[in-house]
Amino acid sequence: MIDILPNILFSIILIFSVGFFIINIKKIVTVIKLGKPVYRSDNLKKRFYNMARVALGQSKMVTKPISGFLHVIVYIGFIIINIELLEILIDGVTGSHRFFSKYFNTSFYNFLIATFEIFALLVLISVVLFWTRRNIVKIKRFLSSEMEGWPKFDADNILYFEIVLMLLFLSMNATDLILQERNYMGYSKAGAFPVSSFIVPLFDSFQTSTVYTLERIFWWLHILGIFFFLNYLYYSKHLHILLAFPNTFYANLGDKGKFEVLKSVKNEVLQMFYPEKASESNGNIDKFGASDVLDLNWVQLMNAYSCTECGRCSSECPAHLTGKKLSPRKIMMDTRDRLEKVSKNISLNNGKFIDDGDSLLDNYISKEELWACTSCNACVEACPIEIDPLSIIMDMRQYLIMEESSAHPDLNNMMNNIENNGAPWPYNQQDRELWIQES
């Protein structure tokens, strides 16, 4: 009975960790569904291709060679090392030692373990370089005001987690190798260890019982760290590890920068000029544009949760580069923060939102930020997972103009000129040809 207690304990922890993770994922799905409906299930072949190219293939990451290359290493390492994780889970539940070694060809299994170790080392090096870029080199796009406090703490935390997990993985293998060589009970010889063999001398002088204790400590800390990391994702920007796939699948496949026409506005125009083409109107027109997160569609809300806070959007934004207040990254972070507050409000009030006196407009995102946008679409093009800050900006602008009649002064002047002069410029129609006269 005593021998199976660790397996029972492990199984309980596994069920609890996976259960808590599923609960959190359901919470995210529920919150995303608070958004307005939008149809994004057309052209499935193109959508799957886009997801495979951008999310799985990391095609937009490598546009910045250094960070892109490092990220690809971490990404591939994350996928490959998860095969080892599967074996650890089976060993934890059944009490076996290196379960796959009993069913795989010896050479193939040795190749797998060696590959895991090499990628663990590469991931470790890449993560250290990522930390160096953020905290020593201090890349400019990580120094914006919106990255102070929790965002910086969260980004560094993930890097520390990954460093610790890789060190635990290699230490676990090193002590395992020692036990194999000493023919310790239950530790049959299996696997090749090209990296951890270099750290064997750190533990080789210890007694076998001590090495066994250390191996068990490293094993438990490694798997518990993975469980903790899994459930930390819900609270972290690294939720994009999961959401990048649906986010790229449901991305807008239309012409880049094309703005949608509000159906309610189009119908009103049709009723005035082409009533036979207009649909029946019940007189209840939805609010024009967006002033809060519940006015956005569900894809925009998913975008907010998917944001990696990498800052590529802001580093490409011409308004941001010229010192304007606008930062597309901050737009997405503010949207997510407001969405979290609204979702808690709804949860505490039996599924109904009670006005809390705040809104996304003004309390989180200022009018100055919205009007600084040139609508050039650079932020959307730069995002490695197809997030669309521009759509949120334009929806909020639409609200300002159509609900509050609060357009930017320059825009008001242009619209007045079009109304009075038939052109954006402040010149009378009779004076249009004056420029061609000889001076």
Secondary structure per residue as TSV (DSSP state, phi and psi in degrees):
chain	resnum	aa	ss	phi	psi
A	1	M	-	360.0	-40.3
A	2	I	G	-63.4	-34.8
A	3	D	G	-64.9	-29.8
A	4	I	G	-95.5	-2.6
A	5	L	H	-58.4	-44.0
A	6	P	H	-60.2	-36.4
A	7	N	H	-69.2	-39.0
A	8	I	H	-64.8	-45.8
A	9	L	H	-60.9	-44.2
A	10	F	H	-61.5	-43.5
A	11	S	H	-62.4	-39.4
A	12	I	H	-64.5	-45.3
A	13	I	H	-63.7	-40.5
A	14	L	H	-60.9	-48.9
A	15	I	H	-61.9	-43.1
A	16	F	H	-63.6	-44.4
A	17	S	H	-65.1	-46.5
A	18	V	H	-66.8	-39.5
A	19	G	H	-62.5	-44.1
A	20	F	H	-65.0	-38.1
A	21	F	H	-62.9	-44.7
A	22	I	H	-63.4	-40.4
A	23	I	H	-59.9	-44.3
A	24	N	H	-66.5	-38.0
A	25	I	H	-64.0	-40.7
A	26	K	H	-62.2	-37.1
A	27	K	H	-61.2	-45.2
A	28	I	H	-62.5	-45.1
A	29	V	H	-60.3	-42.1
A	30	T	H	-62.0	-43.2
A	31	V	H	-67.5	-42.0
A	32	I	H	-61.0	-36.1
A	33	K	T	-70.1	-7.2
A	34	L	T	-68.0	-20.2
A	35	G	S	-70.7	160.7
A	36	K	B	-69.5	152.7
A	37	P	-	-67.9	145.3
A	38	V	-	-149.6	137.8
A	39	Y	-	-87.7	117.1
A	40	R	-	-136.0	38.1
A	41	S	-	-115.9	16.2
A	42	D	S	-82.2	163.5
A	43	N	-	47.4	58.2
A	44	L	H	-59.0	-37.1
A	45	K	H	-60.1	-45.0
A	46	K	H	-68.4	-34.7
A	47	R	H	-68.5	-44.1
A	48	F	H	-63.3	-38.2
A	49	Y	H	-64.3	-42.6
A	50	N	H	-63.4	-41.9
A	51	M	I	-64.7	-43.0
A	52	A	I	-65.5	-38.5
A	53	R	I	-73.7	-46.0
A	54	V	I	-90.2	-49.4
A	55	A	I	-80.3	-50.9
A	56	L	I	-78.5	-42.3
A	57	G	S	-85.8	-8.1
A	58	Q	-	56.0	33.4
A	59	S	T	-64.3	-32.1
A	60	K	T	-88.8	-11.7
A	61	M	G	-70.1	-38.1
A	62	V	G	-79.3	3.8
A	63	T	G	-65.7	-24.3
A	64	K	S	-107.8	100.5
A	65	P	H	-54.4	-46.5
A	66	I	H	-67.8	-60.2
A	67	S	H	-63.6	-35.1
A	68	G	H	-63.4	-45.6
A	69	F	H	-63.1	-44.3
A	70	L	H	-63.7	-40.9
A	71	H	H	-65.7	-40.0
A	72	V	H	-62.4	-39.8
A	73	I	H	-61.4	-47.5
A	74	V	H	-63.3	-39.9
A	75	Y	H	-65.1	-48.8
A	76	I	H	-65.8	-41.2
A	77	G	H	-60.3	-40.5
A	78	F	H	-59.8	-43.0
A	79	I	H	-69.0	-47.5
A	80	I	H	-67.8	-43.7
A	81	I	H	-66.8	-21.8
A	82	N	H	-64.7	-20.9
A	83	I	H	-66.0	-41.6
A	84	E	H	-63.7	-36.3
A	85	L	H	-60.5	-39.0
A	86	L	H	-60.8	-41.4
A	87	E	H	-65.5	-40.2
A	88	I	H	-62.0	-40.4
A	89	L	H	-63.7	-43.4
A	90	I	H	-64.3	-43.3
A	91	D	H	-61.5	-39.0
A	92	G	H	-66.4	-37.7
A	93	V	H	-78.5	-41.5
A	94	T	H	-94.4	-18.6
A	95	G	-	82.0	13.0
A	96	S	-	-80.3	172.6
A	97	H	S	-121.5	117.0
A	98	R	S	50.5	67.0
A	99	F	G	-52.4	-44.9
A	100	F	G	-65.9	-25.4
A	101	S	G	-63.9	-22.4
A	102	K	G	-80.8	-14.3
A	103	Y	T	-120.3	-21.1
A	104	F	S	-91.9	154.3
A	105	N	-	-58.6	139.0
A	106	T	H	-55.8	-46.4
A	107	S	H	-63.9	-40.3
A	108	F	H	-66.4	-42.0
A	109	Y	H	-65.0	-41.6
A	110	N	H	-60.9	-40.1
A	111	F	H	-62.4	-42.5
A	112	L	H	-60.8	-51.4
A	113	I	H	-62.7	-39.7
A	114	A	H	-63.1	-41.4
A	115	T	H	-63.0	-43.4
A	116	F	H	-57.3	-43.9
A	117	E	H	-68.5	-42.4
A	118	I	H	-61.6	-43.6
A	119	F	H	-69.1	-33.0
A	120	A	H	-60.6	-42.4
A	121	L	H	-65.5	-44.1
A	122	L	H	-63.2	-40.6
A	123	V	H	-62.7	-43.2
A	124	L	H	-59.8	-46.1
A	125	I	H	-63.8	-43.8
A	126	S	H	-62.9	-42.9
A	127	V	H	-66.0	-39.2
A	128	V	H	-62.1	-41.0
A	129	L	H	-66.1	-38.9
A	130	F	H	-60.0	-45.8
A	131	W	H	-61.9	-40.6
A	132	T	H	-62.9	-42.3
A	133	R	I	-62.7	-37.4
A	134	R	I	-78.1	-40.1
A	135	N	I	-110.0	-18.3
A	136	I	I	-113.5	-56.4
A	137	V	I	-67.6	-34.5
A	138	K	-	57.0	68.0
A	139	I	-	-55.0	134.6
A	140	K	G	-56.2	-38.9
A	141	R	G	-71.2	-7.4
A	142	F	G	-97.2	3.8
A	143	L	-	-107.7	5.1
A	144	S	S	-64.9	158.4
A	145	S	G	-60.7	-33.3
A	146	E	G	-69.4	-11.8
A	147	M	G	-93.7	4.6
A	148	E	T	-80.2	154.9
A	149	G	T	77.8	-131.6
A	150	W	H	-56.7	-44.2
A	151	P	H	-55.8	-42.8
A	152	K	H	-69.7	-42.6
A	153	F	H	-60.5	-43.6
A	154	D	H	-63.8	-46.2
A	155	A	H	-61.4	-43.6
A	156	D	H	-67.9	-37.8
A	157	N	H	-56.3	-45.8
A	158	I	H	-60.6	-41.8
A	159	L	H	-64.1	-41.7
A	160	Y	H	-63.0	-42.6
A	161	F	H	-56.1	-47.8
A	162	E	H	-67.0	-37.7
A	163	I	H	-62.2	-48.4
A	164	V	H	-62.8	-43.3
A	165	L	H	-62.5	-42.1
A	166	M	H	-67.7	-39.0
A	167	L	H	-66.0	-40.4
A	168	L	H	-64.5	-40.0
A	169	F	H	-61.1	-47.0
A	170	L	H	-69.8	-36.6
A	171	S	H	-68.3	-38.5
A	172	M	H	-59.6	-44.7
A	173	N	H	-67.5	-37.8
A	174	A	H	-63.8	-46.1
A	175	T	H	-69.3	-34.5
A	176	D	H	-61.6	-43.0
A	177	L	H	-61.5	-41.9
A	178	I	H	-61.2	-45.0
A	179	L	H	-64.4	-35.9
A	180	Q	H	-63.1	-45.5
A	181	E	H	-67.9	-27.1
A	182	R	T	-91.3	6.4
A	183	N	T	55.3	40.0
A	184	Y	-	-67.0	143.3
A	185	M	T	-55.1	125.0
A	186	G	T	90.8	-9.0
A	187	Y	-	-107.8	79.9
A	188	S	-	-73.8	152.6
A	189	K	-	-70.4	119.7
A	190	A	-	-160.4	130.7
A	191	G	-	103.2	156.0
A	192	A	-	-116.4	138.6
A	193	F	-	-128.6	73.1
A	194	P	T	-69.4	-20.7
A	195	V	T	-102.7	-52.0
A	196	S	G	-66.4	-21.4
A	197	S	G	-61.5	-24.9
A	198	F	G	-74.3	-19.0
A	199	I	G	-104.8	3.8
A	200	V	G	-56.0	-41.0
A	201	P	G	-56.1	-22.9
A	202	L	G	-65.5	-26.8
A	203	F	T	-118.8	-9.1
A	204	D	T	-67.6	-22.3
A	205	S	T	-82.5	-10.0
A	206	F	S	-78.8	156.0
A	207	Q	-	-64.9	155.6
A	208	T	H	-59.1	-40.1
A	209	S	H	-62.8	-36.5
A	210	T	H	-69.9	-41.5
A	211	V	H	-61.1	-41.4
A	212	Y	H	-61.6	-44.0
A	213	T	H	-61.6	-43.6
A	214	L	H	-63.1	-42.2
A	215	E	H	-60.8	-41.8
A	216	R	H	-66.9	-38.6
A	217	I	H	-63.5	-48.6
A	218	F	H	-61.2	-42.2
A	219	W	H	-61.6	-49.4
A	220	W	H	-66.4	-43.3
A	221	L	H	-64.3	-37.2
A	222	H	H	-63.6	-49.5
A	223	I	H	-72.6	-37.1
A	224	L	H	-65.7	-35.5
A	225	G	H	-63.7	-39.1
A	226	I	H	-65.6	-42.6
A	227	F	H	-62.1	-41.6
A	228	F	H	-64.8	-43.7
A	229	F	H	-60.5	-41.7
A	230	L	H	-57.0	-43.0
A	231	N	H	-88.4	-14.4
A	232	Y	H	-73.6	-24.4
A	233	L	G	-53.9	-38.1
A	234	Y	G	-57.7	-33.4
A	235	Y	G	-96.7	2.9
A	236	S	S	-120.6	160.1
A	237	K	G	-64.9	-16.8
A	238	H	G	-77.1	9.8
A	239	L	G	-59.9	-18.7
A	240	H	H	-63.9	-18.4
A	241	I	H	-56.1	-36.7
A	242	L	H	-93.8	-44.1
A	243	L	H	-78.8	-13.3
A	244	A	H	-58.6	-32.7
A	245	F	H	-72.3	-54.6
A	246	P	H	-65.7	-29.8
A	247	N	H	-64.9	-39.6
A	248	T	H	-78.8	-29.9
A	249	F	H	-66.5	-41.3
A	250	Y	T	-95.3	13.9
A	251	A	S	-63.4	156.7
A	252	N	-	-69.8	119.8
A	253	L	-	-95.9	1.1
A	254	G	S	-73.0	-178.3
A	255	D	S	-57.8	132.9
A	256	K	T	-62.7	129.1
A	257	G	T	83.5	-1.5
A	258	K	-	-74.2	132.7
A	259	F	-	-98.2	138.2
A	260	E	-	-76.7	150.0
A	261	V	-	-92.6	129.9
A	262	L	-	-65.3	126.3
A	263	K	H	-61.6	-37.4
A	264	S	H	-64.8	-39.5
A	265	V	H	-69.9	-44.4
A	266	K	H	-59.2	-40.3
A	267	N	H	-67.0	-36.9
A	268	E	H	-64.2	-40.3
A	269	V	H	-66.4	-42.2
A	270	L	H	-62.8	-36.8
A	271	Q	H	-65.1	-31.2
A	272	M	H	-79.0	-40.1
A	273	F	H	-107.6	-34.9
A	274	Y	-	-134.0	68.9
A	275	P	G	-56.8	-28.2
A	276	E	G	-68.6	-20.9
A	277	K	G	-95.6	-9.8
A	278	A	S	-83.5	151.2
A	279	S	-	-89.9	165.3
A	280	E	-	-64.2	134.7
A	281	S	-	-110.5	130.3
A	282	N	-	-91.5	3.6
A	283	G	S	85.3	-10.2
A	284	N	-	-97.8	94.1
A	285	I	-	-93.3	131.7
A	286	D	-	-60.0	158.4
A	287	K	-	-59.3	133.9
A	288	F	S	-75.6	129.5
A	289	G	S	73.3	-159.7
A	290	A	-	-137.6	132.0
A	291	S	S	-116.9	-14.6
A	292	D	S	-144.4	171.5
A	293	V	G	-65.3	-28.8
A	294	L	G	-72.1	-9.3
A	295	D	G	-88.5	-9.9
A	296	L	S	-87.5	161.2
A	297	N	B	-85.9	168.4
A	298	W	H	-68.0	-27.2
A	299	V	H	-68.0	-39.5
A	300	Q	H	-64.0	-37.3
A	301	L	H	-68.6	-38.6
A	302	M	H	-64.9	-37.6
A	303	N	H	-55.7	-42.8
A	304	A	H	-63.3	-41.3
A	305	Y	H	-72.8	-24.1
A	306	S	H	-84.7	-13.9
A	307	C	-	-58.2	128.9
A	308	T	-	-88.5	-6.7
A	309	E	-	58.7	28.3
A	310	C	-	-73.8	-23.4
A	311	G	-	83.0	7.0
A	312	R	H	-62.7	-35.8
A	313	C	H	-62.3	-47.9
A	314	S	H	-68.6	-33.0
A	315	S	H	-70.7	-16.7
A	316	E	H	-102.4	-10.0
A	317	C	-	-73.8	118.6
A	318	P	H	-63.8	-32.9
A	319	A	H	-66.3	-44.7
A	320	H	H	-64.5	-40.8
A	321	L	H	-66.5	-25.0
A	322	T	T	-96.1	14.8
A	323	G	T	90.4	5.4
A	324	K	-	-69.6	162.9
A	325	K	S	-71.1	-21.8
A	326	L	-	-64.8	134.2
A	327	S	-	-138.8	111.0
A	328	P	H	-54.8	-34.5
A	329	R	H	-61.1	-43.4
A	330	K	H	-64.6	-34.1
A	331	I	H	-57.9	-45.3
A	332	M	H	-71.1	-39.5
A	333	M	H	-66.7	-41.1
A	334	D	H	-64.7	-39.9
A	335	T	H	-62.2	-43.5
A	336	R	H	-64.5	-42.5
A	337	D	H	-63.0	-43.3
A	338	R	H	-66.3	-39.5
A	339	L	H	-62.9	-40.1
A	340	E	H	-61.1	-43.2
A	341	K	H	-66.4	-41.6
A	342	V	H	-66.1	-41.1
A	343	S	H	-64.9	-37.1
A	344	K	H	-67.1	-39.0
A	345	N	H	-58.1	-47.7
A	346	I	H	-65.1	-40.5
A	347	S	H	-63.9	-37.5
A	348	L	H	-79.3	-12.8
A	349	N	T	-120.2	38.1
A	350	N	T	54.1	43.8
A	351	G	T	85.7	5.7
A	352	K	-	-119.1	141.0
A	353	F	-	-87.2	123.5
A	354	I	-	-101.9	124.8
A	355	D	-	-51.3	123.7
A	356	D	-	-105.6	7.0
A	357	G	S	83.7	-4.2
A	358	D	-	-107.7	165.2
A	359	S	-	-155.8	161.4
A	360	L	H	-60.9	-41.6
A	361	L	H	-75.9	131.3
A	362	D	H	81.4	-50.2
A	363	N	H	-77.3	-27.3
A	364	Y	T	-119.3	-48.5
A	365	I	B	-116.8	125.6
A	366	S	-	-87.5	160.3
A	367	K	H	-63.7	-33.0
A	368	E	H	-60.8	-40.4
A	369	E	H	-64.1	-44.1
A	370	L	H	-63.6	-43.1
A	371	W	H	-79.8	-11.2
A	372	A	H	-75.5	-19.5
A	373	C	-	-67.6	134.1
A	374	T	-	-93.4	-1.0
A	375	S	-	55.9	35.4
A	376	C	-	-80.6	-14.9
A	377	N	-	75.8	9.8
A	378	A	H	-62.8	-35.7
A	379	C	H	-63.8	-40.7
A	380	V	H	-67.7	-42.8
A	381	E	H	-64.0	-33.8
A	382	A	H	-79.9	-24.9
A	383	C	-	-64.8	128.2
A	384	P	T	-71.6	-12.0
A	385	I	T	-129.1	28.1
A	386	E	-	65.2	32.5
A	387	I	-	-73.6	147.5
A	388	D	-	-123.3	78.7
A	389	P	H	-63.9	-29.9
A	390	L	H	-60.7	-37.3
A	391	S	H	-64.2	-36.9
A	392	I	H	-68.7	-43.3
A	393	I	H	-59.4	-45.5
A	394	M	H	-69.8	-35.1
A	395	D	H	-64.6	-38.4
A	396	M	H	-73.4	-34.9
A	397	R	H	-62.3	-41.3
A	398	Q	H	-59.9	-40.4
A	399	Y	H	-62.9	-45.3
A	400	L	H	-58.7	-42.0
A	401	I	H	-77.0	-47.6
A	402	M	H	-89.5	-21.1
A	403	E	T	-105.3	-36.4
A	404	E	T	-110.5	-3.7
A	405	S	-	48.8	43.8
A	406	S	-	-119.2	57.6
A	407	A	-	-76.7	160.2
A	408	H	-	-62.8	142.5
A	409	P	H	-51.5	-41.3
A	410	D	H	-62.9	-37.4
A	411	L	H	-70.5	-38.8
A	412	N	H	-61.2	-42.2
A	413	N	H	-61.7	-42.9
A	414	M	H	-62.5	-46.0
A	415	M	H	-65.9	-36.2
A	416	N	H	-64.4	-39.7
A	417	N	H	-65.5	-40.2
A	418	I	H	-63.5	-41.1
A	419	E	H	-66.8	-41.7
A	420	N	H	-91.6	-33.7
A	421	N	H	-114.3	-6.5
A	422	G	S	74.1	14.5
A	423	A	S	-157.7	160.1
A	424	P	S	-69.5	-12.7
A	425	W	S	-96.1	152.7
A	426	P	S	-84.3	51.3
A	427	Y	-	-125.1	138.4
A	428	N	-	-62.2	147.8
A	429	Q	G	-59.3	-33.6
A	430	Q	G	-68.2	-18.3
A	431	D	G	-97.7	6.2
A	432	R	G	-63.5	-32.4
A	433	E	G	-92.8	4.9
A	434	L	G	-63.9	-27.8
A	435	W	G	-67.6	-21.0
A	436	I	G	-87.2	-8.2
A	437	Q	S	-74.8	144.3
A	438	E	-	-69.4	141.5
A	439	S	-	-84.0	360.0
